[in-house]
């Protein structure tokens, strides 16, 4: 019997997925629920399991190719005769740890929630290849994607295609640049822009398009914090935990969010409401070999420094191993990004939309400062806060950073 396995529905609002890599080859004998392929949607890579045992007769699609939900991706030969098309596997979508991925829909729903509803667009009914962020952009601009010419693989429509679409129904064509012959200049090279790098680009482009950013930067004297961390590191190590500065900042941020809850909110444009989040679910940006990911440490308020250190360590390890699940990426309300390990004075981060604020933690350096009229050496770092100006006023941003600063400069308060 020949079984045609279609790409299942892997989340509400998700119409397609990108093939990251095949985990089997044609001719392989597989068992039911054995992982067949890694499919990426947004920032999470999910393993799709086999719906039945049999022999792989055909793989349809190559790594980097975008496949629509409902498209046959694998043909499996089973014992017996006849043919069938499987819709059942939609219930067996698995996460990266091989368990039923019921969280995938929740994750994708959160990531796609900001889709504007105020500009409905008539559809021609044809199949359109476009990422969720591209579809949101088209709805915002009132453009019917079915009449836009896609420049991506298999005619995939990109955000640039939408932006360059002419209001009279045509697309703006950019003439190719003339090549310059020179034996001393190497030819251009190209690398596929795919996978998590493309997902990051789509998400950050949406953030810059939707949220008018502004930044607020202040310096913090963390001399006492450096001393307290040094004292506590051996205790944390004895408990199997690495103590960085991040847990101290997380605790300070949570305390400040209690006093300035607008920075822990989201804007529901469709309902015309500002949603104040009850929990402080702090996203922690992690730089991995596959790109930047932002897993979430949930319900931070009230957690001790050591508890936060343990959570950060466990979450970062999962991120670097590529074993994050959709649940690990869902529900963030405020994001922290540590920039200091690379260098520089400070960076201005991009908001992790639909959140309204993100705090950059920059490098600690020893500098001369005037304290009580004397020039002394102090450990100093910058905090750089980016906010959505539709929601957060500059004064609130300044007061929030001032509160975090006060807590980090007198860190004994964070241990209570």
C-alpha positions in Angstrom: 0.0 0.0 0.0 1.3 3.4 -0.9 0.8 6.1 1.7 1.1 9.8 0.6 2.0 11.8 3.8 1.0 15.4 3.7 2.6 18.2 5.7 0.2 18.5 8.7 -1.3 21.6 10.2 1.4 22.6 12.7 -0.3 25.6 14.2 -3.2 28.0 13.9 -2.5 30.6 11.2 0.5 28.7 9.8 0.2 28.0 6.1 3.6 26.7 5.3 6.9 25.4 6.8 10.5 25.4 5.7 12.4 22.1 5.4 15.4 22.4 7.6 16.8 18.9 7.0 15.6 15.4 6.1 16.2 12.8 8.8 15.7 9.8 6.5 16.6 9.0 2.9 14.7 7.2 0.1 14.9 3.4 0.7 15.1 3.7 4.4 12.8 1.4 6.5 11.0 3.5 9.1 8.7 2.8 12.1 5.6 4.6 13.0 6.4 7.9 14.9 10.0 7.8 13.8 11.1 11.4 13.0 11.2 12.0 9.2 12.0 15.7 8.7 12.7 18.9 10.6 10.2 21.7 9.7 10.7 25.3 10.8 7.9 27.7 11.6 8.8 31.1 13.0 11.6 30.4 15.5 10.9 26.8 16.5 12.1 23.8 14.6 9.7 20.8 14.9 10.4 17.2 14.0 7.6 15.6 12.0 7.1 11.9 12.7 6.1 9.1 10.4 2.4 8.2 10.4 3.1 4.6 9.8 5.8 1.9 9.4 7.1 1.2 5.9 9.8 2.0 3.3 10.5 5.5 2.2 9.7 5.5 -1.5 10.0 9.3 -2.3 11.0 12.5 -0.5 9.5 15.6 -2.0 11.2 18.9 -1.3 14.8 19.9 -0.5 16.4 21.6 2.5 15.5 25.3 2.4 12.3 24.7 0.4 9.0 26.2 1.7 6.2 23.7 1.7 2.5 24.5 2.0 0.4 22.7 4.6 -1.5 19.8 2.9 1.3 19.2 0.3 2.6 15.6 0.0 6.1 15.6 1.4 6.8 11.8 1.8 5.6 8.7 0.0 5.8 5.5 2.1 5.4 2.0 0.8 3.6 -0.3 3.3 2.8 -4.0 3.1 -0.5 -4.7 1.2 -2.0 -3.0 -1.8 -3.8 0.2 -2.7 -3.0 3.8 -2.0 -4.2 6.4 0.5 -3.5 9.9 1.5 -2.9 10.5 5.2 -4.5 13.4 7.0 -4.1 11.8 10.4 -0.5 13.0 11.1 -1.8 16.5 11.8 -2.5 15.2 15.3 1.0 13.8 15.7 3.2 16.8 15.1 6.1 16.5 17.4 8.4 19.0 19.0 12.1 18.9 19.0 12.1 16.4 22.0 9.9 13.9 20.1 6.8 14.5 22.3 3.4 15.4 20.9 3.7 19.0 20.0 0.4 20.4 21.3 2.2 23.5 22.3 3.1 24.4 18.7 -0.3 25.9 18.0 -0.1 28.0 21.1 3.4 29.2 20.2 2.5 30.1 16.6 -0.7 31.8 17.7 1.2 34.1 20.1 3.7 35.0 17.4 1.0 35.7 14.9 -1.3 37.5 17.3 -0.3 41.0 16.2 -1.9 40.5 12.8 -3.9 43.7 12.1 -7.6 43.2 11.4 -8.5 46.7 10.4 -7.7 46.4 6.7 -9.4 43.3 5.3 -8.2 42.3 1.8 -10.2 40.5 -0.8 -8.5 37.3 -1.9 -8.6 35.8 -5.3 -8.5 32.3 -3.9 -5.2 31.2 -5.5 -2.4 29.6 -3.5 0.1 32.1 -2.3 3.5 31.3 -0.8 4.3 33.9 1.9 5.5 33.8 5.5 3.1 34.9 8.3 5.0 38.2 8.8 4.7 38.9 5.0 0.9 38.2 5.2 0.6 40.6 8.1 2.4 43.3 6.2 0.1 42.8 3.2 -3.0 43.1 5.3 -1.7 46.2 6.9 -1.0 47.8 3.5 -4.3 46.5 2.0 -2.6 44.5 -0.7 -4.0 41.3 -2.2 -1.0 38.8 -2.2 -2.5 36.9 -5.1 -1.6 39.7 -7.4 1.9 40.2 -6.1 4.9 38.7 -8.0 7.1 36.7 -5.6 10.9 36.9 -6.0 11.7 34.1 -3.5 12.0 30.3 -4.0 9.1 28.7 -5.8 7.6 32.2 -6.3 7.5 32.9 -2.5 6.5 36.5 -1.8 8.8 38.4 0.5 8.2 41.6 2.5 10.3 43.5 0.0 7.9 42.2 -2.8 5.0 43.6 -0.8 6.6 47.0 -0.1 7.7 47.4 -3.8 4.2 46.5 -5.1 2.8 49.4 -7.2 -0.6 50.7 -6.3 -1.7 50.4 -9.9 -1.4 46.6 -9.7 2.2 46.2 -10.9 5.4 45.4 -9.2 8.4 47.8 -9.2 11.3 46.2 -11.0 14.7 47.2 -9.9 17.2 47.0 -12.8 20.2 44.8 -12.3 23.5 46.5 -11.7 26.0 46.3 -14.4 29.0 44.1 -13.5 32.4 45.7 -13.4 35.2 43.6 -14.9 38.3 43.6 -12.9 40.9 40.9 -12.4 41.7 42.2 -8.9 38.1 42.0 -7.6 36.6 38.6 -6.8 33.1 37.7 -8.1 30.1 38.1 -5.8 29.1 35.1 -3.8 25.6 34.1 -2.7 24.3 32.1 0.3 20.7 31.0 0.8 18.9 33.3 3.2 16.9 30.7 5.0 16.2 29.0 8.3 16.3 30.9 11.5 18.2 33.8 10.0 15.2 34.5 7.7 12.7 34.1 10.6 14.7 36.6 12.7 14.7 39.0 9.8 11.0 38.8 9.3 10.3 39.2 13.1 12.6 42.2 13.5 11.3 43.8 10.4 7.8 43.6 11.7 8.9 45.1 15.0 10.5 48.1 13.4 7.6 48.6 11.1 4.9 48.4 13.8 6.6 49.9 16.9 8.1 53.4 16.8 11.2 52.8 18.8 13.0 55.2 21.2 16.0 54.5 23.4 17.0 55.5 26.9 20.6 54.9 28.2 22.0 55.3 31.7 25.2 54.2 33.4 25.2 52.1 36.6 27.9 51.8 39.2 27.9 48.1 39.8 31.0 47.9 42.1 29.0 46.4 45.0 27.2 44.0 42.6 30.5 42.7 41.3 31.6 42.1 44.9 28.4 40.3 46.0 28.5 38.1 42.9 32.1 37.2 43.7 31.0 36.1 47.2 28.0 34.1 46.0 29.7 32.3 43.0 31.2 29.5 45.1 27.8 28.8 46.8 26.1 28.7 43.4 28.7 26.4 42.0 28.3 24.0 45.0 24.6 23.8 44.0 25.6 23.1 40.3 24.6 26.5 39.1 26.6 29.1 37.3 26.0 32.6 38.7 26.2 35.4 36.1 25.0 39.0 36.5 21.8 38.2 34.5 19.8 36.8 37.5 20.5 40.0 39.5 19.2 42.1 36.6 16.2 39.9 36.1 15.2 40.3 39.7 15.8 44.1 39.6 13.7 44.3 36.4 10.8 42.3 38.0 10.7 44.6 41.0 10.7 47.6 38.7 8.0 46.1 36.5 5.7 45.9 39.6 6.1 49.7 39.9 5.9 50.5 36.1 3.5 47.8 34.7 3.1 49.6 31.4 6.5 48.2 30.4 5.0 44.7 30.9 2.1 45.2 28.6 1.1 44.7 25.0 -1.1 46.8 22.7 -4.2 45.0 21.3 -4.8 47.2 18.2 -7.8 45.3 17.0 -9.6 45.7 20.3 -8.1 49.2 21.0 -6.9 48.0 24.4 -3.7 48.0 26.4 -3.2 44.6 28.0 -1.3 44.6 31.2 0.4 41.2 31.7 0.1 39.7 35.2 3.2 37.5 35.1 6.7 38.7 34.5 7.8 36.2 31.8 11.2 37.4 30.9 12.7 36.5 27.5 16.4 36.0 27.6 18.2 36.4 24.2 20.7 33.6 23.6 23.3 33.7 20.8 23.6 30.2 19.4 25.4 28.7 16.4 22.1 28.7 14.5 21.3 32.3 15.3 19.6 34.4 18.0 16.7 32.8 20.0 14.7 34.2 22.9 13.5 31.5 25.3 11.3 32.6 28.2 11.9 32.3 31.9 8.3 32.3 33.2 6.9 33.9 36.4 10.1 35.6 37.5 8.5 37.7 40.3 9.4 36.4 43.7 12.1 34.0 42.5 15.5 34.0 44.3 18.7 34.9 42.6 19.8 31.2 42.8 16.5 30.0 41.3 16.8 32.5 38.5 20.4 31.4 37.9 19.4 27.8 37.6 16.5 28.7 35.2 18.8 30.8 33.0 21.5 28.0 32.9 19.0 25.3 32.0 17.3 27.4 29.4 20.5 28.6 27.8 21.8 25.0 27.5 18.6 23.9 25.8 18.9 26.8 23.4 22.5 26.0 22.4 21.7 22.3 22.0 18.8 23.2 19.8 16.3 21.4 22.0 13.9 24.3 22.8 10.2 23.4 22.5 7.4 25.8 21.5 6.5 26.1 25.2 10.0 27.5 25.9 9.5 30.3 23.4 5.9 31.3 24.3 4.4 34.0 26.5 7.3 36.4 26.9 6.3 39.9 28.3 9.6 41.7 28.5 13.0 40.8 27.0 16.6 41.1 28.3 19.6 40.9 25.9 23.2 40.7 27.1 25.4 42.6 24.7 28.5 43.2 26.9 30.3 39.9 26.3 31.1 41.1 22.7 32.3 44.6 23.7 31.5 48.2 22.8 30.0 50.8 25.1 26.3 50.0 24.6 23.9 48.8 22.0 20.3 49.8 21.2 18.3 46.6 20.9 15.2 46.0 18.8 11.9 45.3 20.7 10.8 41.7 20.7 7.3 42.6 19.2 4.5 42.5 20.4 6.3 43.3 23.7 6.7 47.0 24.3 10.2 47.1 25.8 13.6 45.4 25.8 16.6 46.0 28.1 20.2 45.8 26.8 22.8 44.7 29.4 26.2 46.0 28.4 29.8 45.3 29.4 31.2 46.1 32.8 34.4 48.1 32.7 36.5 49.7 35.4 36.6 53.5 35.1 37.5 56.5 37.2 34.5 58.2 38.8 34.1 61.0 41.3 32.7 59.6 44.6 32.3 62.0 47.6 34.7 64.4 45.9 37.4 61.9 45.3 38.4 60.2 42.0 38.2 56.4 42.5 38.1 53.3 40.3 34.6 51.9 40.0 33.0 49.1 38.0 30.5 50.7 35.6 28.1 49.4 32.9 25.4 50.9 30.7 21.8 49.9 30.6 20.1 50.6 27.3 16.3 50.4 27.1 14.3 50.4 23.9 10.5 51.1 24.1 7.5 51.3 21.9 6.6 55.0 22.0 3.0 54.3 21.3 2.7 52.8 24.7 5.6 54.0 26.8 6.5 57.7 27.5 10.1 58.8 27.8 9.5 59.8 31.5 8.3 56.3 32.4 11.3 54.7 30.6 13.6 57.0 32.6 12.0 56.2 35.9 12.0 52.5 35.2 15.7 52.5 34.4 16.4 54.7 37.4 14.7 52.1 39.6 16.6 49.2 38.1 19.8 51.2 38.5 19.1 51.9 42.2 18.5 48.2 42.9 21.7 47.1 41.1 23.8 49.8 42.9 22.5 48.5 46.2 22.3 44.8 45.4 21.7 43.6 48.9 18.1 44.5 48.4 17.9 41.8 45.7 18.8 39.1 48.1 15.8 39.7 50.4 
